[in-house]
């Protein structure tokens, strides 16, 4: 399993728009054969702070995700909603 944590800081006035666009992307992502999970987390103390936790069957599946229509639509829609550039951290699974 291959995990990606995407950290996103959203402009406060765009939080609800970001959530709507991200849920659309997450729902479509779950239909991809290489995706195991796609979690959308919102910081309780800072509602403009999000982490997307994406669990893939392989690194190749992560790359395939970035070539899907729904990802490209999401990327373009949320770009101007961000307070700062998003970044991601990649992890390999040790257990389970």
Secondary structure as the mmCIF struct_conf table of DSSP 4:
data_model
#
loop_
_struct_conf.conf_type_id
_struct_conf.id
_struct_conf.beg_label_comp_id
_struct_conf.beg_label_asym_id
_struct_conf.beg_label_seq_id
_struct_conf.end_label_comp_id
_struct_conf.end_label_asym_id
_struct_conf.end_label_seq_id
STRN STRN1 UNK A 2 UNK A 9
STRN STRN2 UNK A 10 UNK A 10
HELX_RH_3T_P HELX_RH_3T_P1 UNK A 12 UNK A 14
HELX_RH_AL_P HELX_RH_AL_P1 UNK A 15 UNK A 29
TURN_TY1_P TURN_TY1_P1 UNK A 30 UNK A 31
BEND BEND1 UNK A 32 UNK A 32
TURN_TY1_P TURN_TY1_P2 UNK A 33 UNK A 34
STRN STRN3 UNK A 35 UNK A 42
BEND BEND2 UNK A 44 UNK A 45
TURN_TY1_P TURN_TY1_P3 UNK A 47 UNK A 48
STRN STRN4 UNK A 49 UNK A 56
BEND BEND3 UNK A 57 UNK A 58
HELX_RH_AL_P HELX_RH_AL_P2 UNK A 59 UNK A 65
TURN_TY1_P TURN_TY1_P4 UNK A 66 UNK A 67
BEND BEND4 UNK A 68 UNK A 68
HELX_RH_AL_P HELX_RH_AL_P3 UNK A 69 UNK A 78
HELX_RH_3T_P HELX_RH_3T_P2 UNK A 79 UNK A 81
STRN STRN5 UNK A 82 UNK A 82
BEND BEND5 UNK A 83 UNK A 84
STRN STRN6 UNK A 87 UNK A 92
#
